Amino acid sequence: MKILKITLLSAVALFVTNVSAQSETIVDVAAGNDNFTTLVAAVKAANLVETLSSEGPFTVFAPVNSAFEALPAGTVDTLLKPESKDALTGILTYHVVAGKYMAADVIDAINKNDGAFSVKTVQGGMITLSLADEKVMLKDEKGNMATVIIADVAASNGVVHAIDTVVMPL
């Protein structure tokens, strides 16, 4: 079985987060981590806090702040405006899959499906999961790629996998 590579610092952060996250929801976990401040602001602007705090379970592929910063200038500011709520909701729910899928589950599914496994997101679109250099990759419907940089951050209502790129639905 292939294993995700993570840095020692990430492993320590992951361990510390996992110790306290078991009673925290996905939103609580994200809100308690400085790497997700943009994501948390977006979840609040889209009124998804209650949904992502519900029983679930959910698997969230959560873009870190630098993923949002890599979007074209002005994109995040525009998406956070009230008139962009529907577009923002679509983008955010494209990062969510119903069910709890730990990294081992994802890797197993990829390996059992000839190196690629497509999953339906809560938004309704599809993302394709694969492996590259022993790292889980996500391919969105536009062909953009994201890498899981921290896996298996447990929450009471699912799991969070941090990714380095914002994936986009069609």
Order of alpha helices (4+ residues) and beta strands (2+ residues): alpha-alpha-alpha-alpha-beta-alpha-alpha-alpha-beta-alpha-beta-beta-beta-beta-beta
